[in-house]
Amino acid sequence: MATLDAKSEALIQQENRFGAHNYQPLDVVCTKGEGVFLTDVDGKRYMDFLAAYSAVNQGHNHPKIGEAMIAQIRTLALTSRAFRNDQFPPLLEKLCKLTGFEKALLMNSGAEAVETALKAMRKWGYDKKGIEYGQAEIIVAEGNFHGRTTTIVGFSTDPDSTSRFGPFTPGFVIVPYGDLDAVKRAINPNTCAIFMEPIQGEGGVVIPPKGFLKGLRDLADQNNCLLVLDEIQSGLGRTGKLFAFEHEGIRPDGITIGKALSGGYYPVSAFLANDAVMDVFTPGIHGSTYGGNPLACAVASAALDVLVDEKLVEKTAELGQHFQQRLQTMKTDKVQEIRCIGLWAGVQLRPEAGGARKYCYALKDRGLLCKDTHVDTIRLAPPLVITKEQLDWAVDQLEAVLQA
């Protein structure tokens, strides 16, 4: 690991002194971003292969999104939903027409979108399915990551997420991810919904068996319950489709989106669903001061335009095939498995490789920023604006450190 320059070292010490120690980031202090690149305070340039957990699918500091944000800042940033604003309705229509859902409910963070979806699932169960109040159950998956609120971490199986934060909210049934038989056994008359990630991103880009999502759709239909998918990381182009559920030709009853919905400029998230689900919300029972604010709407609208106008979804589908082929043909004995879809990959290392973090530091020293997860996995998720040549360079660096 390279020695830190003085400016980076000083800022890291300042952060450690005055900040809560709830993260353990790599020791790189960024000050500028452009496209697929980040620059640190000492002037060193890096290729970003995390893309802020898919929040900057459109690339860092995309000028069209930035211009839309600056223009809106100069006119109106916030009213709250107590009043109407002229940016909110056009974004709602754009979201619904692009995604095929009938209604959108805007929030800020991804966790807020998930909390919104959980409330919708439960209320639908009581209002539409007739479940006895207080008895609704939602089926979720082992290895999930849906956010950090106390309700959400209560149905996590990650020891760090659940660490001494209980008591937790009841009403969640946890089954093995990818196991349709387990889902089937878990369903009962009180099941209001199945809620899962179509691909588990934080889990290390874990891709379920082919037919799993279609099976979930069938089980939900057969048992009069909802299928809601968390597409906060997997959606908006990351997998080579607008949404990951499209790979199996299904339609869920609702989805959560966020991250790339703003291109990394501003927290914007949404719960999308059809009328039968969204109509459980009536005035006064759910809201957010900042949700649907004009600044967020202007940013999100521009971010969606960039995805469409620059054909980033189609580009990702094409580059993703090359990415997978390059990863799978790396010459190294340290890799146990490659999981790849679109421009999203989990490189699962063998236990004897000694953990993923040291390789992420070695890559940083070579000018490539990646993130380790669950000890032995290197996650790869570049901005979707990356070129084939840049992609090849990055895989070359990965192969080199895995051969060392």
Backbone hydrogen bonds in HBPLUS format (Angstrom, degrees):
<---DONOR---> <-ACCEPTOR-->    atom                        ^
c    i                          cat <-CA-CA->   ^        H-A-AA   ^      H-
h    n   atom  resd res      DA  || num        DHA   H-A  angle D-A-AA Bond
n    s   type  num  typ     dist DA aas  dist angle  dist       angle   num
A0009-GLU N   A0005-ASP O   2.97 MM   4  6.14 168.4  1.99 160.3 164.2     1
A0010-ALA N   A0006-ALA O   2.97 MM   4  6.12 157.8  2.02 149.3 154.4     2
A0011-LEU N   A0007-LYS O   3.15 MM   4  6.38 160.7  2.19 149.2 153.7     3
A0012-ILE N   A0008-SER O   2.95 MM   4  6.16 158.7  2.00 156.1 162.3     4
A0013-GLN N   A0009-GLU O   3.00 MM   4  6.18 160.4  2.04 148.7 153.8     5
A0014-GLN N   A0010-ALA O   3.00 MM   4  6.21 153.1  2.07 142.8 150.5     6
A0015-GLU N   A0011-LEU O   2.93 MM   4  6.15 157.8  1.98 147.4 153.0     7
A0016-ASN N   A0012-ILE O   2.93 MM   4  6.15 162.8  1.96 150.6 155.4     8
A0017-ARG N   A0013-GLN O   2.92 MM   4  6.07 143.5  2.05 142.1 152.1     9
A0018-PHE N   A0014-GLN O   3.07 MM   4  6.21 160.6  2.11 152.2 155.7    10
A0019-GLY N   A0015-GLU O   2.78 MM   4  5.22 142.6  1.92 147.7 152.7    11
A0028-VAL N   A0026-LEU O   2.83 MM   2  5.76 133.9  2.05 109.3  94.9    12
A0041-VAL N   A0029-VAL O   2.92 MM  12  6.07 140.7  2.08 167.9 178.2    13
A0031-THR N   A0039-THR O   2.81 MM   8  5.95 168.7  1.82 165.2 161.3    14
A0032-LYS N   A0039-THR O   3.26 MM   7  5.08 148.7  2.37 144.3 143.3    15
A0039-THR N   A0032-LYS O   2.78 MM   7  5.08 156.6  1.83 149.5 151.4    16
A0034-GLU N   A0037-PHE O   2.92 MM   3  5.32 163.0  1.95 147.3 151.4    17
A0037-PHE N   A0034-GLU O   2.96 MM   3  5.32 162.6  1.99 131.2 132.5    18
A0035-GLY N   A0060-HIS O   3.02 MM  25  4.68 150.4  2.11 136.9 128.0    19
A0060-HIS N   A0035-GLY O   2.79 MM  25  4.68 164.6  1.82 134.9 130.0    20
A0048-ASP N   A0036-VAL O   2.79 MM  12  5.63 172.4  1.79 163.7 166.3    21
A0038-LEU N   A0046-TYR O   2.84 MM   8  5.19 157.2  1.89 147.0 154.3    22
A0046-TYR N   A0038-LEU O   2.71 MM   8  5.19 160.8  1.75 164.3 169.2    23
A0040-ASP N   A0044-LYS O   2.85 MM   4  5.42 159.0  1.89 152.8 158.9    24
A0043-GLY N   A0040-ASP O   2.92 MM   3  5.37 162.0  1.96 119.7 121.7    25
A0047-MET N   A0367-GLY O   2.81 MM 320  6.15 163.0  1.84 148.7 149.3    26
A0369-LEU N   A0047-MET O   2.87 MM 322  6.11 172.3  1.87 169.9 169.7    27
A0049-PHE N   A0369-LEU O   2.76 MM 320  5.48 149.0  1.85 150.4 159.4    28
A0381-ALA N   A0049-PHE O   2.78 MM 332  4.98 163.3  1.81 124.0 127.4    29
A0053-TYR N   A0050-LEU O   3.07 MM   3  5.64 123.0  2.41 113.6 124.6    30
A0054-SER N   A0051-ALA O   2.86 MM   3  4.99 118.6  2.25 102.0 118.3    31
A0055-ALA N   A0051-ALA O   2.93 MM   4  6.17 111.7  2.41 146.3 164.8    32
A0056-VAL N   A0051-ALA O   3.13 MM   5  5.13 174.2  2.13 135.3 135.2    33
A0055-ALA N   A0052-ALA O   3.05 MM   3  5.17 155.8  2.11 104.9 112.6    34
A0059-GLY N   A0056-VAL O   2.90 MM   3  5.06 161.3  1.94 111.9 116.4    35
A0384-LEU N   A0057-ASN O   2.78 MM 327  5.02 135.3  1.98 121.6 135.4    36
A0066-GLY N   A0062-HIS O   2.98 MM   4  6.18 165.5  2.00 159.4 164.2    37
A0067-GLU N   A0063-PRO O   2.81 MM   4  5.94 157.3  1.86 149.1 154.7    38
A0068-ALA N   A0064-LYS O   3.17 MM   4  6.31 155.8  2.23 137.8 143.8    39
A0069-MET N   A0065-ILE O   2.98 MM   4  6.23 153.5  2.05 148.4 155.9    40
A0070-ILE N   A0066-GLY O   2.93 MM   4  6.17 166.2  1.95 154.7 157.7    41
A0071-ALA N   A0067-GLU O   2.98 MM   4  6.10 164.8  2.00 149.1 153.5    42
A0072-GLN N   A0068-ALA O   3.09 MM   4  6.23 156.3  2.15 142.2 148.3    43
A0073-ILE N   A0069-MET O   2.90 MM   4  6.12 156.1  1.96 152.5 159.5    44
A0074-ARG N   A0070-ILE O   3.24 MM   4  6.45 144.5  2.37 144.3 152.1    45
A0075-THR N   A0072-GLN O   2.98 MM   3  5.28 155.4  2.04 108.3 116.3    46
A0076-LEU N   A0072-GLN O   2.95 MM   4  5.96 151.9  2.04 164.6 171.9    47
A0295-LEU N   A0077-ALA O   3.44 MM 218  4.82 161.8  2.48 129.8 125.2    48
A0083-PHE N   A0080-SER O   3.47 MM   3  6.37 169.5  2.48 118.4 119.5    49
A0092-LEU N   A0088-PHE O   3.09 MM   4  6.35 161.2  2.13 158.0 163.4    50
A0093-GLU N   A0089-PRO O   3.13 MM   4  6.42 164.8  2.15 156.6 159.3    51
A0094-LYS N   A0090-PRO O   2.96 MM   4  6.16 161.1  2.00 146.4 152.1    52
A0095-LEU N   A0091-LEU O   2.87 MM   4  6.02 168.2  1.88 159.4 161.6    53
A0096-CYS N   A0092-LEU O   3.01 MM   4  6.20 167.1  2.03 152.0 155.6    54
A0097-LYS N   A0093-GLU O   2.90 MM   4  6.01 167.5  1.92 155.7 159.2    55
A0098-LEU N   A0094-LYS O   2.97 MM   4  5.97 152.5  2.04 145.1 152.7    56
A0099-THR N   A0095-LEU O   2.98 MM   4  6.01 158.0  2.03 148.9 154.6    57
A0100-GLY N   A0096-CYS O   2.81 MM   4  5.46 145.1  1.93 142.9 150.6    58
A0103-LYS N   A0273-ALA O   2.90 MM 170  5.58 151.1  1.98 170.5 177.0    59
A0273-ALA N   A0103-LYS O   3.12 MM 170  5.58 162.8  2.15 148.5 153.4    60
A0105-LEU N   A0271-PHE O   2.92 MM 166  5.24 149.7  2.01 148.0 157.6    61
A0271-PHE N   A0105-LEU O   2.92 MM 166  5.24 157.1  1.97 145.8 152.5    62
A0107-MET N   A0269-SER O   2.81 MM 162  4.99 169.1  1.82 128.9 132.8    63
A0269-SER N   A0107-MET O   3.22 MM 162  4.99 166.1  2.24 111.4 108.5    64
A0113-ALA N   A0109-SER O   3.20 MM   4  6.59 149.6  2.29 143.4 151.5    65
A0113-ALA N   A0110-GLY O   3.06 MM   3  5.09 117.3  2.47  95.4 110.9    66
A0114-VAL N   A0110-GLY O   2.99 MM   4  6.35 154.5  2.06 151.5 158.6    67
A0115-GLU N   A0111-ALA O   2.87 MM   4  6.16 161.4  1.90 149.8 154.8    68
A0116-THR N   A0112-GLU O   2.92 MM   4  6.09 153.4  1.99 144.1 151.4    69
A0117-ALA N   A0113-ALA O   2.95 MM   4  6.24 155.2  2.01 145.0 151.6    70
A0118-LEU N   A0114-VAL O   2.87 MM   4  6.17 158.7  1.91 156.6 162.3    71
A0119-LYS N   A0115-GLU O   3.06 MM   4  6.30 157.9  2.11 146.5 151.7    72
A0120-ALA N   A0116-THR O   2.97 MM   4  6.25 155.6  2.04 147.5 154.7    73
A0121-MET N   A0117-ALA O   2.85 MM   4  6.12 161.1  1.89 155.5 160.0    74
A0122-ARG N   A0118-LEU O   3.08 MM   4  6.27 168.7  2.09 150.4 153.0    75
A0123-LYS N   A0119-LYS O   2.95 MM   4  6.05 168.2  1.96 150.7 154.7    76
A0124-TRP N   A0120-ALA O   2.87 MM   4  5.91 156.3  1.92 148.0 155.0    77
A0125-GLY N   A0121-MET O   3.03 MM   4  6.23 153.3  2.10 142.6 149.9    78
A0126-TYR N   A0122-ARG O   3.07 MM   4  6.49 146.8  2.19 148.2 156.8    79
A0127-ASP N   A0123-LYS O   2.74 MM   4  5.86 174.5  1.74 159.9 161.7    80
A0128-LYS N   A0124-TRP O   2.76 MM   4  5.20 156.0  1.81 138.5 146.9    81
A0129-LYS N   A0124-TRP O   3.24 MM   5  6.71 150.4  2.33 149.4 155.7    82
A0130-GLY N   A0125-GLY O   2.99 MM   5  6.20 112.7  2.46 134.0 151.8    83
A0131-ILE N   A0125-GLY O   2.96 MM   6  5.66 171.2  1.97 146.8 144.3    84
A0135-GLN N   A0132-GLU O   3.04 MM   3  5.70 151.5  2.12 149.1 149.5    85
A0137-GLU N   A0190-ASN O   2.87 MM  53  5.75 149.8  1.96 148.5 145.1    86
A0192-CYS N   A0137-GLU O   2.85 MM  55  5.82 163.1  1.88 155.6 159.9    87
A0138-ILE N   A0171-GLY O   2.88 MM  33  6.30 151.3  1.96 153.0 160.9    88
A0173-VAL N   A0138-ILE O   2.95 MM  35  6.16 161.4  1.99 145.9 149.6    89
A0139-ILE N   A0193-ALA O   2.94 MM  54  6.38 162.2  1.97 154.9 155.6    90
A0195-PHE N   A0139-ILE O   2.84 MM  56  6.05 173.4  1.85 170.2 171.1    91
A0140-VAL N   A0173-VAL O   2.85 MM  33  6.02 164.1  1.88 152.0 156.5    92
A0175-VAL N   A0140-VAL O   2.95 MM  35  6.32 156.6  2.00 148.8 154.1    93
A0142-GLU N   A0175-VAL O   2.77 MM  33  5.82 147.1  1.88 154.4 155.9    94
A0153-VAL N   A0149-THR O   2.90 MM   4  6.11 173.0  1.91 166.0 167.4    95
A0154-GLY N   A0150-THR O   3.22 MM   4  6.09 131.0  2.47 130.9 142.0    96
A0154-GLY N   A0151-THR O   3.23 MM   3  5.21 133.9  2.46  94.0 106.7    97
A0155-PHE N   A0152-ILE O   3.17 MM   3  5.86 161.6  2.20 116.4 120.9    98
A0156-SER N   A0153-VAL O   3.10 MM   3  4.88 164.2  2.13 106.4 106.5    99
A0161-SER N   A0158-ASP O   3.04 MM   3  5.36 117.6  2.45 106.7 121.3   100
A0162-THR N   A0158-ASP O   3.19 MM   4  6.47 152.5  2.26 157.0 165.2   101
A0163-SER N   A0160-ASP O   3.44 MM   3  5.17 161.3  2.48  98.4 103.7   102
A0179-ASP N   A0176-PRO O   3.35 MM   3  5.70 158.8  2.40 131.1 129.1   103
A0183-VAL N   A0179-ASP O   3.19 MM   4  6.59 152.0  2.28 146.4 154.2   104
A0184-LYS N   A0180-LEU O   2.91 MM   4  6.18 163.3  1.94 153.5 157.9   105
A0185-ARG N   A0181-ASP O   2.97 MM   4  6.21 155.8  2.03 146.9 152.9   106
A0186-ALA N   A0182-ALA O   3.07 MM   4  6.21 138.7  2.24 138.4 149.1   107
A0186-ALA N   A0183-VAL O   3.05 MM   3  5.09 125.9  2.35  96.0 110.7   108
A0187-ILE N   A0183-VAL O   3.20 MM   4  6.46 131.0  2.46 148.7 160.1   109
A0191-THR N   A0188-ASN O   2.92 MM   3  5.45 168.4  1.93 125.6 128.4   110
A0226-LEU N   A0192-CYS O   2.95 MM  34  6.24 171.7  1.96 138.0 136.0   111
A0194-ILE N   A0226-LEU O   2.79 MM  32  6.15 149.7  1.88 151.8 160.0   112
A0228-VAL N   A0194-ILE O   2.95 MM  34  6.25 171.6  1.95 170.1 172.8   113
A0196-MET N   A0228-VAL O   3.28 MM  32  6.86 148.1  2.38 154.0 161.1   114
A0230-ASP N   A0196-MET O   2.94 MM  34  6.01 155.2  2.00 131.5 138.6   115
A0200-GLN N   A0206-VAL O   3.01 MM   6  4.93 155.7  2.07 146.2 144.3   116
A0205-VAL N   A0200-GLN O   2.96 MM   5  5.30 117.2  2.37 136.6 149.1   117
A0206-VAL N   A0200-GLN O   2.95 MM   6  4.93 157.4  2.00 133.5 134.9   118
A0204-GLY N   A0201-GLY O   2.92 MM   3  5.43 163.3  1.95 115.8 120.9   119
A0205-VAL N   A0201-GLY O   3.21 MM   4  4.37 150.1  2.30 109.9 118.6   120
A0212-PHE N   A0209-PRO O   3.04 MM   3  5.65 155.1  2.10 142.9 142.8   121
A0215-GLY N   A0211-GLY O   2.86 MM   4  5.94 149.9  1.95 142.4 151.3   122
A0216-LEU N   A0212-PHE O   2.88 MM   4  6.23 148.6  1.98 148.3 157.2   123
A0217-ARG N   A0213-LEU O   2.95 MM   4  6.26 155.9  2.01 147.9 154.3   124
A0218-ASP N   A0214-LYS O   2.97 MM   4  6.27 157.5  2.02 148.7 154.5   125
A0219-LEU N   A0215-GLY O   2.92 MM   4  6.15 162.0  1.96 150.3 154.9   126
A0220-ALA N   A0216-LEU O   2.91 MM   4  6.09 159.7  1.95 150.5 156.0   127
A0221-ASP N   A0217-ARG O   3.03 MM   4  6.25 160.0  2.07 148.0 153.3   128
A0222-GLN N   A0218-ASP O   2.90 MM   4  6.10 159.2  1.95 151.3 157.3   129
A0223-ASN N   A0219-LEU O   3.07 MM   4  6.10 136.8  2.26 141.8 151.6   130
A0225-CYS N   A0220-ALA O   3.04 MM   5  4.89 170.1  2.05 140.2 143.0   131
A0253-ASP N   A0227-LEU O   2.73 MM  26  5.43 148.6  1.83 151.8 162.6   132
A0229-LEU N   A0254-GLY O   3.07 MM  25  6.54 153.5  2.14 150.4 150.6   133
A0256-THR N   A0229-LEU O   3.06 MM  27  6.62 144.3  2.20 150.2 157.5   134
A0231-GLU N   A0256-THR O   2.92 MM  25  5.58 142.3  2.06 145.1 154.5   135
A0235-GLY N   A0231-GLU O   2.85 MM   4  4.60 143.3  1.98 118.4 123.9   136
A0236-LEU N   A0242-LEU O   2.59 MM   6  4.77 118.8  1.95 164.8 170.0   137
A0237-GLY N   A0242-LEU O   3.24 MM   5  4.52 151.5  2.33 108.9 114.5   138
A0240-GLY N   A0237-GLY O   3.08 MM   3  5.39 167.1  2.10 119.5 123.6   139
A0343-LEU N   A0238-ARG O   3.17 MM 105  6.01 149.1  2.27 161.8 168.7   140
A0246-GLU N   A0243-PHE O   3.15 MM   3  5.74 155.3  2.21 114.2 121.0   141
A0247-HIS N   A0244-ALA O   3.12 MM   3  5.85 162.4  2.15 120.4 124.8   142
A0248-GLU N   A0245-PHE O   3.20 MM   3  5.89 159.4  2.24 115.5 120.8   143
A0249-GLY N   A0246-GLU O   3.09 MM   3  4.81 163.0  2.12  99.8 105.0   144
A0255-ILE N   A0272-LEU O   2.87 MM  17  5.34 150.2  1.96 146.3 155.4   145
A0272-LEU N   A0255-ILE O   2.89 MM  17  5.34 168.3  1.90 160.6 164.5   146
A0257-ILE N   A0270-ALA O   2.95 MM  13  5.36 161.4  1.98 156.5 160.7   147
A0270-ALA N   A0257-ILE O   2.89 MM  13  5.36 157.6  1.94 146.4 145.8   148
A0261-LEU N   A0258-GLY O   2.88 MM   3  5.14 159.1  1.92 117.4 124.3   149
A0262-SER N   A0259-LYS O   3.22 MM   3  6.36 175.9  2.22 131.5 131.9   150
A0263-GLY N   A0260-ALA O   3.09 MM   3  4.56 146.1  2.21  90.2 100.5   151
A0265-TYR N   A0262-SER O   3.32 MM   3  5.70 172.9  2.32 113.4 115.5   152
A0277-VAL N   A0274-ASN O   3.00 MM   3  5.69 142.7  2.14 120.3 129.6   153
A0278-MET N   A0274-ASN O   2.97 MM   4  6.10 172.5  1.97 160.6 161.2   154
A0279-ASP N   A0275-ASP O   2.88 MM   4  5.52 153.3  1.95 149.3 152.2   155
A0280-VAL N   A0277-VAL O   3.25 MM   3  6.10 167.0  2.27 121.9 124.1   156
A0281-PHE N   A0278-MET O   3.10 MM   3  6.03 170.8  2.10 126.3 129.1   157
A0285-ILE N   A0282-THR O   3.29 MM   3  6.18 172.0  2.30 150.9 151.0   158
A0293-ASN N   A0290-TYR O   3.04 MM   3  5.40 143.0  2.19 144.4 136.2   159
A0297-CYS N   A0293-ASN O   2.99 MM   4  6.23 159.8  2.03 157.3 164.0   160
A0298-ALA N   A0294-PRO O   2.98 MM   4  6.11 159.7  2.02 147.9 152.3   161
A0299-VAL N   A0295-LEU O   3.08 MM   4  6.27 162.8  2.11 150.3 155.0   162
A0300-ALA N   A0296-ALA O   2.88 MM   4  6.03 169.5  1.90 154.1 157.3   163
A0301-SER N   A0297-CYS O   2.93 MM   4  5.97 158.5  1.98 145.8 151.8   164
A0302-ALA N   A0298-ALA O   3.18 MM   4  6.36 160.6  2.22 143.3 147.8   165
A0303-ALA N   A0299-VAL O   2.91 MM   4  6.15 154.9  1.97 150.6 158.6   166
A0304-LEU N   A0300-ALA O   2.96 MM   4  6.17 156.5  2.02 151.3 156.0   167
A0305-ASP N   A0301-SER O   3.06 MM   4  6.30 153.1  2.13 142.5 150.2   168
A0306-VAL N   A0302-ALA O   3.00 MM   4  6.28 151.9  2.08 148.9 155.4   169
A0307-LEU N   A0303-ALA O   3.23 MM   4  6.54 159.1  2.27 144.4 149.2   170
A0308-VAL N   A0304-LEU O   3.11 MM   4  6.39 158.7  2.16 150.6 155.7   171
A0309-ASP N   A0305-ASP O   2.67 MM   4  5.72 167.9  1.69 160.8 163.1   172
A0310-GLU N   A0306-VAL O   3.00 MM   4  5.63 160.0  2.04 140.8 146.3   173
A0312-LEU N   A0307-LEU O   3.11 MM   5  5.24 149.5  2.21 143.1 151.3   174
A0311-LYS N   A0308-VAL O   3.08 MM   3  5.07 158.3  2.13 104.8 110.8   175
A0315-LYS N   A0311-LYS O   2.95 MM   4  6.13 159.1  1.99 150.6 157.3   176
A0316-THR N   A0312-LEU O   2.95 MM   4  5.95 151.6  2.03 136.4 143.7   177
A0317-ALA N   A0313-VAL O   3.07 MM   4  6.38 154.1  2.14 147.9 154.4   178
A0318-GLU N   A0314-GLU O   3.17 MM   4  6.48 155.7  2.23 147.1 152.7   179
A0319-LEU N   A0315-LYS O   2.87 MM   4  6.10 176.2  1.87 159.5 160.6   180
A0320-GLY N   A0316-THR O   2.73 MM   4  5.53 146.2  1.84 142.8 152.4   181
A0323-PHE N   A0319-LEU O   2.86 MM   4  6.12 159.1  1.91 155.7 162.5   182
A0324-GLN N   A0320-GLY O   2.98 MM   4  6.14 164.2  2.01 148.8 151.9   183
A0325-GLN N   A0321-GLN O   3.10 MM   4  6.28 161.5  2.14 144.0 149.2   184
A0326-ARG N   A0322-HIS O   2.92 MM   4  6.14 160.6  1.96 152.8 157.9   185
A0327-LEU N   A0323-PHE O   2.99 MM   4  6.22 164.0  2.02 153.3 157.5   186
A0328-GLN N   A0324-GLN O   2.94 MM   4  6.09 161.7  1.98 152.0 157.1   187
A0329-THR N   A0325-GLN O   3.20 MM   4  6.28 127.9  2.49 138.6 149.9   188
A0329-THR N   A0326-ARG O   3.34 MM   3  5.39 142.8  2.49  96.5 106.5   189
A0330-MET N   A0327-LEU O   3.34 MM   3  5.49 167.6  2.36 109.2 109.9   190
A0350-ARG N   A0334-LYS O   2.83 MM  16  5.61 164.4  1.85 149.8 152.0   191
A0336-GLN N   A0348-GLN O   2.70 MM  12  5.52 159.0  1.74 152.9 160.0   192
A0337-GLU N   A0348-GLN O   3.21 MM  11  5.04 156.4  2.26 136.0 138.5   193
A0348-GLN N   A0337-GLU O   2.88 MM  11  5.04 153.8  1.95 162.6 165.6   194
A0339-ARG N   A0346-GLY O   3.00 MM   7  5.10 166.6  2.02 149.7 153.5   195
A0346-GLY N   A0339-ARG O   2.77 MM   7  5.10 153.1  1.84 147.3 156.7   196
A0341-ILE N   A0344-TRP O   2.96 MM   3  5.50 159.2  2.00 158.5 165.4   197
A0345-ALA N   A0380-LEU O   2.92 MM  35  5.04 157.3  1.97 147.7 151.7   198
A0380-LEU N   A0345-ALA O   2.84 MM  35  5.04 156.6  1.90 156.4 156.3   199
A0347-VAL N   A0378-ILE O   2.88 MM  31  5.06 172.7  1.88 149.4 151.6   200
A0378-ILE N   A0347-VAL O   3.03 MM  31  5.06 161.5  2.06 134.8 139.2   201
A0349-LEU N   A0376-ASP O   2.82 MM  27  5.29 173.1  1.82 168.1 167.7   202
A0353-ALA N   A0350-ARG O   2.86 MM   3  5.43 163.1  1.89 121.3 127.0   203
A0354-GLY N   A0351-PRO O   3.31 MM   3  6.15 171.6  2.32 120.1 122.5   204
A0356-ALA N   A0375-VAL O   2.72 MM  19  5.94 173.5  1.73 163.4 162.3   205
A0359-TYR N   A0356-ALA O   3.05 MM   3  5.43 128.1  2.33 107.2 120.7   206
A0360-CYS N   A0356-ALA O   3.10 MM   4  6.47 146.2  2.22 150.1 160.4   207
A0360-CYS N   A0357-ARG O   3.05 MM   3  5.02 120.1  2.43  94.0 109.4   208
A0361-TYR N   A0357-ARG O   3.03 MM   4  6.43 149.6  2.13 151.2 159.1   209
A0362-ALA N   A0358-LYS O   3.02 MM   4  6.27 151.2  2.11 136.8 145.0   210
A0363-LEU N   A0359-TYR O   2.85 MM   4  6.07 150.0  1.94 143.1 151.2   211
A0364-LYS N   A0360-CYS O   2.93 MM   4  6.14 150.2  2.02 138.9 147.2   212
A0365-ASP N   A0361-TYR O   3.04 MM   4  6.35 155.6  2.10 148.0 153.2   213
A0366-ARG N   A0363-LEU O   2.91 MM   3  4.96 135.9  2.10  98.1 111.6   214
A0368-LEU N   A0363-LEU O   2.89 MM   5  5.11 163.0  1.92 134.2 134.5   215
A0367-GLY N   A0364-LYS O   2.91 MM   3  4.99 159.5  1.96 105.8 112.5   216
A0379-ARG N   A0371-LYS O   2.84 MM   8  5.56 173.7  1.85 170.6 169.6   217
A0373-THR N   A0377-THR O   2.87 MM   4  5.31 144.2  2.00 149.4 155.7   218
A0377-THR N   A0373-THR O   3.19 MM   4  5.31 145.9  2.31 157.1 164.2   219
A0376-ASP N   A0374-HIS O   2.67 MM   2  5.81 142.8  1.80 112.0  99.0   220
A0386-ILE N   A0383-PRO O   3.23 MM   3  5.99 155.1  2.29 124.4 125.6   221
A0391-LEU N   A0387-THR O   2.94 MM   4  6.17 155.5  2.00 148.5 155.9   222
A0392-ASP N   A0388-LYS O   2.94 MM   4  6.16 157.9  1.99 147.4 152.8   223
A0393-TRP N   A0389-GLU O   3.02 MM   4  6.27 158.4  2.07 145.4 151.2   224
A0394-ALA N   A0390-GLN O   3.05 MM   4  6.29 158.4  2.09 147.8 152.9   225
A0395-VAL N   A0391-LEU O   3.05 MM   4  6.37 162.7  2.08 153.6 157.5   226
A0396-ASP N   A0392-ASP O   2.91 MM   4  6.12 151.9  1.99 149.2 157.5   227
A0397-GLN N   A0393-TRP O   3.08 MM   4  6.44 149.3  2.18 146.3 153.7   228
A0398-LEU N   A0394-ALA O   3.02 MM   4  6.38 158.5  2.07 150.3 156.3   229
A0399-GLU N   A0395-VAL O   2.85 MM   4  6.04 166.0  1.87 152.9 156.5   230
A0400-ALA N   A0396-ASP O   3.00 MM   4  6.16 152.7  2.07 142.1 149.7   231
A0401-VAL N   A0397-GLN O   3.08 MM   4  6.39 161.3  2.12 153.4 156.5   232
A0402-LEU N   A0398-LEU O   3.05 MM   4  6.22 148.7  2.15 148.1 157.2   233
A0403-GLN N   A0399-GLU O   3.05 MM   4  6.19 116.3  2.47 136.8 151.4   234
A0403-GLN N   A0400-ALA O   3.22 MM   3  5.18 147.8  2.33  95.8 105.3   235
